[in-house]
Amino acid sequence: MYQLYGHQNSGAAAIEAALELCEVPYRFIDVSSSPQALHALEKLNPLKQVPTLQLPDGGVLTESAAILIHLGLTFPESNLLPENPIKRDQVIHGLVYIVSNCYTAIGIIDYPERWLDEADELSRQNLMAGARQRLHWNWEVFADQFAGKLYLGDGKPGALDILAAVVTRWAGTREHLRVARPGFFAWLERFDRHPALAPVFSRHWP
Ligand SMILES: N[C@@H](CCC(=O)N[C@@H](CS)C(=O)NCC(=O)O)C(=O)O
């Protein structure tokens, strides 16, 4: 069985939502629930980051984009990845865009000291503010480039929709997009209510 390491309000929500669309059984291991769970995560992923997914054959995948691509390829009927190769390329493009330009900025905002030689308070605040501005701008670019590739309300949602809906939850991104990209913001709010995904999202953001 798949074992998903995560915690509330984390990127594990994207993988949980994807596993639901794949209709495969999985166990959610909340790494914030006990030191043992955190230790088990560290054995699988030295970065101690979630999502981390242990596969039924014991293999381990970290990195949300890699996990979503794995699930999309393993369960084609889930529609996480489009069958059409040209559309699939664009979904993979969007997934990599989000993790490299947006998820990375979240890591800088959450742990600025990791990116500083001298982590005094002024440097920390300065780095956090700069990363936040860049994050918000990166989402504006995403909205402009990828809006036409997002879920339109027919068929099943895909990996790109799910990752966008999760990673926009942090660091004031939704509030920024409400003003800067109201169309994309409205899409996100509608997408959150998708009946297949709303139960997962409400577990992470009650
Ligand atoms: N590149 C990773 C980033 C994962 C990540 O930063 N996850 C956060 C939670 S949303 C985390 O585990 N942070 C704890 C840490 O970095 O120590 C991915 O795309 O999955």
The ligand as a Gaussian input file, in Angstrom:
#p B3LYP/6-31G(d) Opt

LIG

0 1
 N       10.750000      20.445000      -3.310000
 C        9.839000      19.826000      -2.387000
 C        9.505000      20.830000      -1.275000
 C        8.772000      20.182000      -0.125000
 C        8.663000      21.089000       1.081000
 O        9.320000      22.131000       1.181000
 N        7.780000      20.696000       2.018000
 C        7.619000      21.418000       3.259000
 C        6.186000      21.274000       3.782000
 S        4.979000      22.001000       2.677000
 C        8.516000      20.795000       4.312000
 O        8.529000      19.589000       4.480000
 N        9.259000      21.636000       5.037000
 C       10.074000      21.213000       6.131000
 C       11.538000      21.493000       5.895000
 O       11.933000      21.932000       4.806000
 O       12.294000      21.265000       6.842000
 C        8.587000      19.341000      -3.107000
 O        8.284000      19.859000      -4.191000
 O        7.900000      18.425000      -2.633000

